[in-house]
């Protein structure tokens, strides 16, 4: 089973998630949005699997720096996808995917429990 972790390497949450995986000896492949871009086809699958709302990080600095019109324009899957493709930093990180299925979006105590049950 192939585990993929999508995110940005300098993100503190991504760093914690990667360290957590490494501490447990879990092999994974890391997809760096900054170097490899946002995989549009995967983004469609994530939106279908979990919805667009959990993927948009409305608490992050990137979201807060967007102008009000841009934030107000994110109202559905199409507008959210356009924003996420244009600005990968607005995607909640990390996204964990195994064999094409989303395991979790984000990394907190609840997500740790979900991942432990699925890995």
C-alpha positions as CSV (number, residue, x, y, z in Angstrom):
1,X,0.0,0.0,0.0
2,X,1.4,3.3,-1.1
3,X,1.0,6.3,1.3
4,X,1.2,9.8,-0.2
5,X,1.5,12.9,2.0
6,X,0.8,16.2,0.2
7,X,1.9,19.5,1.6
8,X,4.6,22.1,1.9
9,X,7.8,21.0,3.6
10,X,8.3,24.2,5.8
11,X,4.7,24.0,7.2
12,X,4.9,23.1,10.9
13,X,1.9,20.8,10.7
14,X,3.4,18.9,7.8
15,X,6.7,18.7,9.7
16,X,4.9,17.2,12.7
17,X,3.0,14.7,10.5
18,X,6.1,13.6,8.7
19,X,8.0,13.1,12.0
20,X,5.1,11.2,13.4
21,X,5.1,8.8,10.3
22,X,8.9,8.4,10.5
23,X,8.8,7.7,14.2
24,X,6.5,4.8,13.5
25,X,8.5,3.5,10.6
26,X,5.7,4.2,8.1
27,X,7.0,4.5,4.5
28,X,5.5,7.3,2.5
29,X,6.1,9.5,-0.6
30,X,6.0,13.3,-0.1
31,X,4.4,15.5,-2.7
32,X,5.7,19.1,-2.3
33,X,3.1,21.6,-3.7
34,X,5.7,24.3,-4.1
35,X,8.0,22.1,-6.3
36,X,5.5,19.8,-7.9
37,X,2.4,21.9,-8.0
38,X,-1.1,20.9,-7.0
39,X,-2.2,17.7,-8.7
40,X,-5.5,18.9,-10.3
41,X,-6.8,15.4,-10.9
42,X,-6.1,14.4,-7.3
43,X,-7.8,17.6,-6.1
44,X,-10.9,16.6,-8.0
45,X,-10.8,13.2,-6.2
46,X,-10.3,14.9,-2.8
47,X,-13.2,17.2,-3.3
48,X,-15.4,14.3,-4.3
49,X,-14.2,12.2,-1.3
50,X,-14.3,14.8,1.5
51,X,-16.0,17.9,0.0
52,X,-14.3,21.2,-0.8
53,X,-14.9,22.9,2.6
54,X,-12.4,20.7,4.6
55,X,-9.7,21.3,2.0
56,X,-9.8,25.1,2.3
57,X,-7.7,26.3,5.2
58,X,-9.7,29.3,6.4
59,X,-7.6,29.7,9.6
60,X,-4.2,30.0,7.8
61,X,-2.2,33.1,7.1
62,X,-2.6,32.7,3.3
63,X,-6.4,32.8,3.6
64,X,-6.3,35.9,5.9
65,X,-4.0,37.7,3.4
66,X,-6.5,37.2,0.5
67,X,-8.6,40.2,-0.3
68,X,-12.3,40.1,0.8
69,X,-13.6,39.7,-2.7
70,X,-11.5,36.6,-3.3
71,X,-12.5,35.0,0.0
72,X,-16.2,35.8,-0.6
73,X,-15.9,34.3,-4.1
74,X,-15.1,30.8,-2.7
75,X,-18.7,29.5,-2.6
76,X,-18.6,26.0,-4.2
77,X,-16.3,23.2,-5.4
78,X,-15.4,25.0,-8.7
79,X,-14.4,28.3,-7.1
80,X,-12.5,26.5,-4.2
81,X,-10.6,24.3,-6.7
82,X,-9.6,27.4,-8.8
83,X,-8.3,29.1,-5.7
84,X,-6.4,25.9,-4.5
85,X,-4.8,25.4,-7.9
86,X,-3.7,29.0,-8.1
87,X,-2.6,29.2,-4.4
88,X,-1.5,25.8,-3.0
89,X,-0.9,27.4,0.4
90,X,-4.6,27.7,1.0
91,X,-5.0,23.9,1.0
92,X,-5.3,22.5,4.5
93,X,-2.2,20.4,5.2
94,X,-1.2,17.7,5.0
95,X,-3.5,15.6,2.9
96,X,-2.9,11.9,3.5
97,X,-3.8,9.5,0.7
98,X,-3.4,5.8,0.4
99,X,-4.0,3.8,-2.8
100,X,-6.0,6.8,-4.2
101,X,-8.2,7.2,-1.1
102,X,-8.1,10.2,1.2
103,X,-7.2,9.0,4.7
104,X,-7.2,12.4,6.4
105,X,-6.9,16.2,5.8
106,X,-4.9,18.0,8.4
107,X,-3.0,16.7,11.4
108,X,-4.3,17.0,14.9
109,X,-5.2,14.5,17.7
110,X,-8.4,13.4,16.0
111,X,-6.5,12.8,12.7
112,X,-3.8,10.9,14.5
113,X,-6.4,8.5,15.8
114,X,-7.9,8.1,12.3
115,X,-4.5,7.4,10.8
116,X,-3.5,4.9,13.4
117,X,-6.7,3.0,12.8
118,X,-6.1,3.0,9.0
119,X,-2.3,2.5,8.6
